[in-house]
Amino acid sequence: MQFTEPAARSPARVAICIATFKRRELLAQLLMGLSELTFRKMPAPEIIVVVVDNDSLRTAEDICRAAKLPYQMKYVAEPRRGIAQVRNRGISEAGDVDFVAFIDDDEVPCPAWLDELLWAQASFGADVVSGPVLPEFAADVPEWVKTGQFFDRPIYVSGRSLDKCNAGNVLVRREVFSTVRAFDERFALTGGEDTQFFLRVSQSGYTIVSSGEAFVSESVSRSRANIRWVLRRAYQVGNSWVLCESSLDRRLSTRILRMFKACGWMFQGVLSAGVSAFLGKAAIVGSLRNFFIGAGMLAGLAGRNYQAYESAGTDAIK
């Protein structure tokens, strides 16, 4: 992706959209982080923060009222259960803006977060900019979880072209939503709605690039940092990927290839299990995770949609 020095221009209008569900303390931390944003590379934008609460009891409303933000804030409750519905409500509530930024309610941005996203967008002429998400472990998270890198995600240099990304840390040009149908609400409880959306964005000819500096930190509590959660997440990743792929490509050859890939993941897990038994808990869970990714793929090919968001708990798989 070619770099171009950003030209001087008027401040952008940005809607920061937050989907939330029963994470009051984490949401408060996120809003505090947004209040500390700084702008050095780009002109400070006009910002509106849109919080969409998926709890019909509006449990996040008082947190939003108490937040001290230097920007306009809009709080709405979306009664239809599902992450895709909440993201789409955020888009509709964003209003007349140039960009929509998404950040999750268990994340906190670095002060330069939005500045870096806007700089990368202007520098590379991108339609979508995706930033890195770093795990922030609670004090009681066991060491094997950190060693196993189960919550680590790829970090790419700024300007690298991507064919997909997720919605946990991303900036989207507003006009993209006028061409590409919004998040598919069939993925309401399975997850994968963001992967499927950004695959469609890429297939429609829009450019997606990375920002290597627009960091956000994701809270990882002890309730997530355990074998059960890691393996459920692996199963969901495999299952939702098949659902995404099937929704976009219905060819039999694609399904057959995916079946072989699923078996490959499972075989890799079984093959490495014997060795991992001598390498510690992180290695053992890593082998199991590979097996569960493949199992989730096969389940998806068989027509089973794993409802990861069906749980009402705050640590439902994300």
Sequence and secondary structure as in RCSB ss.txt:
>XXXX:A:sequence
MQFTEPAARSPARVAICIATFKRRELLAQLLMGLSELTFRKMPAPEIIVVVVDNDSLRTAEDICRAAKLPYQMKY
VAEPRRGIAQVRNRGISEAGDVDFVAFIDDDEVPCPAWLDELLWAQASFGADVVSGPVLPEFAADVPEWVKTGQF
FDRPIYVSGRSLDKCNAGNVLVRREVFSTVRAFDERFALTGGEDTQFFLRVSQSGYTIVSSGEAFVSESVSRSRA
NIRWVLRRAYQVGNSWVLCESSLDRRLSTRILRMFKACGWMFQGVLSAGVSAFLGKAAIVGSLRNFFIGAGMLAG
LAGRNYQAYESAGTDAIK
>XXXX:A:secstr
            EEEEEEEESS HHHHHHHHHHHHT   SSS   EEEEEEEE  TT TTHHHHHH   SSEEEE
EE  S SHHHHHHHHHHHS S SEEEEE TTEEE TTHHHHHHHHHHHHT SEEE  EEEEE TT  HHHHHTTT
T      TT EES   TTEEEEETTHHHHS    GGGTTT  HHHHHHHHHHHTT  EEE SS  EEEEE TTTS
SHHHHHHHHHHHHHHHHHHHHHH   HHHHHHHHHHHHHHHHHHHHHHHHHTTT HHHHHHHHHHHHHHHHHHHH
HTT    TT S STT   
